[in-house]
Amino acid sequence: MRTVLVFAATVAAAAATTVLVAGPGDCITPELGLGRGGQYLANGQSEYLHGSYFQRGAIFRQCRDGTLVCFEEDGMADSVATETDCRKAVVKRRLGITIDPTVVKLWPESTLCYKLDDSFPDVTLAFIRDGFDHLRSSTNNAVSFFTLDECNAHPNKAKLCGMCKDYAYIQNKGESCSATVGYQAKGAQNVMVEASHCFEKGSTGYGTFVHEMMHALGIYHEQVHPHATSIVIATEVPAGTAKDYYPKADSVSLAFDAGSVMHYAKAMCLPKPEFALLTFCKLNQGERDGCVLATRAHCDKDASKVLGQRSAMSAVDKETVVAMYGPEKRIFALKKEQDKKPANNNATTTPTNNNATTTQPPTSNNTTNTITAAPTTTKSLDKSTTPAPAKSAASSPGLGATVVVGILVMAWL
């Protein structure tokens, strides 16, 4: 009997001291004083250490080929975050620096004011005008777009764009096409659409511009929709861009729309029919969360061609903007309706940490793929080629665009 007891105790002790072993390309997190040491992150998996997506100054880290790399947010969608020292997240918390979690607001009086960089060539200015016309006509003029001169000359000036002091500054610069998400009420907010690479040759020419202006209106990327049926291939997500793929479970959403102008094609795909019952990992999850890490082997190449189109707004994109800015401001009702429903088991939010200030923007009920809007009252076969089926079924494509109302984080992409 004694021998049995000693053996049992030895086994228990061994189990208690089991150390996580990362696979090729995976990471084990160090202890930085954040209470998150010893965690396993799969290659490509990401998590926020301070703040949340699209918040200037937020810090997230990502496992990239066995190395943990941290990035600091600039508050813009589609931009590349700057690499930073992971210990900066600890310093920010100790200094009491917090990030406002009340996120994105709607532009007052359904009017977005803008200023154009004077360096755009004539051909690009024509695309910009066409893009604004497309936004107006597609949404039955749910939103007005005023230059600063038009705002200042308007009889209702006192109620528009912070008395015409808040505006989207559309600039002919930037290494990527990017935009600040939603109404910031802090003067100029950037929309970077460099003429040589943000206006498509052929097609309509203004698709990417419309994409960025929808961010400015408060809409997130469609691929972050809590009920998205598209899947992310974490190992293909470019460095510094995890924020554009991070799930926005706390946004308002309409039906998911794979054909939205707000959906990415890069590092994304629609799964083959035979994988329909698998639960694929979101960017902030790994296999230990009971999901399957997506690879190109899971992708339906033909079906995925719909992703990333930049020709024009889809029907859901249009409905999303109308829900946010139309006469009925339906986004508020959608928000209340979603709040009554049980939480989505497959959606994920920014991890909670006792020392951290987390941001959980309200859910968005948009029709554009993954759109999140924020209304106010005033966005390789290296591992397993034959994945084992997960226990739970993938979520159905019932609810689409993601929007954040009231204290919304616009993510109706």
Summary of the structure (lengths in Angstrom):
residues: 413
radius of gyration: 22.2
end to end distance: 64.7
largest distance: 92.9
contacts: 1607
relative contact order: 0.17
helix: 26%
strand: 17%
